């Protein structure tokens, strides 16, 4: 394969993305009910933080190293 990244590596990144999003949604839902918030703040904030972090990691992992 001529490219530096194989398809299996991208499948791993995508599966990691979905697992972390699902876990952050579950944790946000659990913490919202535990802290008795009137609005679901953590179910929105935790996945957003995870998405930003994973996008930064994706950019770092896929850029060419010099």
C-alpha positions as CSV (number, residue, x, y, z in Angstrom):
1,X,0.0,0.0,0.0
2,X,1.5,3.3,-1.0
3,X,-0.1,5.5,1.7
4,X,1.4,5.8,5.2
5,X,-1.9,4.9,6.9
6,X,-3.8,1.7,6.3
7,X,-7.5,1.2,6.3
8,X,-7.3,-0.8,9.5
9,X,-5.8,2.2,11.4
10,X,-8.7,4.4,10.3
11,X,-11.2,1.7,11.4
12,X,-9.6,1.7,14.8
13,X,-9.8,5.5,15.0
14,X,-13.5,5.4,14.1
15,X,-14.3,2.7,16.5
16,X,-12.4,4.5,19.3
17,X,-14.5,7.7,18.4
18,X,-17.8,5.9,18.7
19,X,-16.9,4.1,21.9
20,X,-15.7,7.3,23.6
21,X,-18.8,9.2,22.5
22,X,-21.1,6.5,23.8
23,X,-19.2,6.4,27.2
24,X,-19.2,10.1,27.5
25,X,-23.0,10.2,26.8
26,X,-23.6,7.5,29.5
27,X,-21.4,9.3,32.0
28,X,-23.0,12.6,31.3
29,X,-26.4,11.1,31.8
30,X,-25.4,9.4,35.0
31,X,-23.7,12.5,36.5
32,X,-26.6,14.7,35.5
33,X,-29.0,12.5,37.4
34,X,-26.6,12.1,40.3
35,X,-26.1,15.9,40.7
36,X,-29.8,16.6,40.2
37,X,-29.4,19.2,37.5
38,X,-32.6,20.6,36.0
39,X,-31.1,20.8,32.6
40,X,-28.9,18.0,31.0
41,X,-25.6,20.0,31.1
42,X,-23.1,17.2,31.4
43,X,-24.8,15.0,28.7
44,X,-23.9,17.9,26.3
45,X,-20.6,19.0,27.7
46,X,-18.8,15.7,28.1
47,X,-19.3,14.5,24.5
48,X,-18.3,17.9,23.2
49,X,-15.0,17.8,25.1
50,X,-14.4,14.3,23.8
51,X,-15.1,15.3,20.2
52,X,-12.7,18.2,20.4
53,X,-10.0,16.1,22.0
54,X,-10.4,13.3,19.5
55,X,-10.3,15.7,16.6
56,X,-7.1,17.2,17.9
57,X,-5.7,13.7,18.3
58,X,-6.8,12.8,14.8
59,X,-5.1,15.8,13.3
60,X,-1.9,15.1,15.2
61,X,-1.9,11.4,14.2
62,X,-2.6,12.0,10.5
63,X,-0.3,15.0,9.8
64,X,3.0,14.3,8.2
65,X,6.0,14.3,10.6
66,X,9.0,16.3,9.5
